[in-house]
Amino acid sequence: MNQSKSNPIKMKLTQKLKDQLWWMIISVDYDYSRICIAEHELNEDTFTLWLEDKQDFKNSIDECLQLDITLKQFARIIKAENLNSYEGTKTHPTKQFVYKTRIQINEALHWYREDASLIEQQWAREAVLRNILTYLVETEAAEQMEWM
């Protein structure tokens, strides 16, 4: 089971980014499927997504919402979504019985850079977006419940 669908990974989001994400959510009339990834970049420190409304495409990347997360957070999402592993069987080395387990293809970031197909990379980027939106909505809802 994918962790992010029931329990999103904890993220560190600045208040400014939270406000910008809420503004985007409101501008798409709470239709999360309208939020898409216009561009992405992976460097040595950060994974960046530029977000836009599918019904209001921007003329330049500067007009999109820039979302930066740490590589550590990106790796956690890949692992939680089981993108860099598959379910398979192994034989116990000494007891010679077969058991089902998740078999890791590669470390999360190395998998993304070297092993993942273009569609798998897209799934990873979409998982980041889904995780962040879920985390934002769930943490804000929890904070609202604390005020009641």
C-alpha positions in Angstrom: 0.0 0.0 0.0 1.3 3.4 -0.9 2.0 5.4 2.3 1.1 8.8 0.7 -2.5 7.9 -0.1 -3.3 7.4 3.6 -0.5 9.1 5.4 1.4 11.8 3.5 5.1 12.3 4.2 5.7 15.2 6.6 7.0 18.2 4.7 8.6 21.5 5.7 6.6 24.1 3.8 7.2 27.8 4.4 4.2 30.0 5.2 4.7 31.8 1.9 4.6 28.5 -0.1 1.5 27.4 1.8 -0.2 30.7 1.0 0.8 30.3 -2.7 -0.4 26.7 -2.8 -3.7 27.7 -1.2 -4.1 30.5 -3.7 -3.5 28.0 -6.6 -6.0 25.5 -5.0 -8.6 28.3 -4.8 -7.9 29.5 -8.3 -8.6 26.0 -9.7 -11.9 25.9 -7.7 -10.5 23.1 -5.5 -10.2 20.8 -8.6 -6.8 19.4 -7.9 -6.7 17.6 -11.3 -6.3 21.1 -12.9 -2.9 21.6 -11.2 -0.2 20.3 -13.5 3.6 20.3 -13.6 4.8 22.8 -16.2 8.5 22.0 -15.8 10.8 20.3 -13.4 14.5 20.4 -12.4 16.7 18.2 -10.3 20.0 19.6 -9.1 22.5 18.6 -6.4 20.5 20.1 -3.6 16.9 20.5 -4.6 14.0 19.1 -6.7 12.0 21.8 -8.2 8.5 21.7 -9.8 6.8 24.6 -11.5 3.1 24.4 -11.2 0.3 25.9 -13.3 -3.4 25.6 -14.0 -4.2 23.3 -17.0 -7.0 25.7 -17.9 -4.7 28.8 -17.7 -1.3 27.9 -19.2 1.4 30.5 -18.6 3.6 32.1 -21.2 6.8 31.6 -19.2 8.1 29.5 -16.4 8.4 32.7 -14.3 4.6 33.0 -14.2 4.3 29.5 -12.6 4.4 28.6 -9.0 7.9 27.4 -8.1 7.9 24.5 -5.6 11.2 23.4 -4.1 11.7 20.4 -2.0 14.9 18.8 -0.6 16.3 15.7 -2.3 15.8 13.9 1.0 12.1 14.6 0.8 12.0 13.6 -2.8 13.7 10.3 -2.0 11.3 9.6 0.8 8.3 10.1 -1.5 9.9 7.7 -4.1 10.3 5.1 -1.4 6.9 5.6 0.1 5.3 5.2 -3.3 7.3 2.0 -3.9 8.5 3.5 -7.2 12.1 2.2 -6.9 11.1 -1.3 -5.9 8.8 -4.2 -6.9 7.2 -7.1 -5.2 9.0 -10.3 -5.7 10.2 -13.5 -4.1 13.5 -14.3 -2.5 15.0 -17.4 -1.0 16.3 -17.3 2.5 20.1 -17.8 2.3 20.3 -20.4 5.1 16.9 -21.8 5.7 16.1 -22.2 2.0 12.5 -21.1 2.1 10.9 -18.7 -0.3 9.2 -15.5 0.8 7.5 -12.4 -0.7 9.2 -9.1 -0.2 9.8 -5.7 -1.9 13.0 -5.8 -4.0 14.7 -2.5 -4.3 15.9 -1.7 -7.8 18.2 1.1 -6.7 18.5 3.9 -4.1 15.6 6.3 -4.7 17.6 9.2 -6.3 19.8 7.0 -8.3 16.8 5.1 -9.5 15.1 8.3 -10.6 18.2 9.6 -12.4 19.5 6.3 -14.0 16.9 3.6 -14.0 13.5 5.1 -14.2 11.8 5.4 -17.6 10.3 8.7 -18.7 6.8 7.6 -17.5 8.2 6.4 -14.1 9.9 9.8 -13.7 6.6 11.5 -14.4 4.9 9.3 -11.8 7.6 10.3 -9.3 7.0 14.0 -10.1 3.2 13.6 -9.8 3.7 11.7 -6.5 5.5 14.8 -5.2 2.7 17.1 -6.2 0.0 14.7 -4.8 2.0 14.3 -1.5 2.4 18.0 -1.0 -1.2 18.9 -1.8 -2.4 16.1 0.5 -0.1 17.1 3.3 -1.1 20.8 3.0 -4.8 20.0 3.1 -4.6 17.5 5.9 -2.3 19.6 8.1 -4.5 22.7 7.6 -7.6 20.6 8.4 -5.9 19.3 11.6 -5.0 22.8 12.6 -8.6 24.0 12.0 -9.9 21.1 14.2 -7.5 22.2 17.0 -9.1 25.7 17.0 -12.6 24.2 17.5 
